[in-house]
Amino acid sequence: MLIPRYSIRWLLGLTTFSAVVSLVLSYAVRGHAWAIGVTSGLWTLVVVAVLFVVAFLFAWLVDQVAAGLRARRGPGGSPFGPQQAGELPFGSVPQPQATDTPPAITG
């Protein structure tokens, strides 16, 4: 669906909400303390919403950069799978030798 469907009820509600906000803003401009408080509360909600959007975009950007670096390293796989010696951060770690006997049970 390319064009969202809006009902008349939804549009009338939005118009009523906008009228109430405009009325409170007009009282705030006139200097009423309660209206200034309500207006500052509404602006706080707007600022918090903008900060949430900025935080999301920053996290998305970090994820895109990390995905680009992962793609440049080569084919992915499980981070818990076997690693080649050159991929380990502190050099190669010797692998233990496989044995045919189970470990001793002490207790």
Order of alpha helices (4+ residues) and beta strands (2+ residues): alpha-alpha
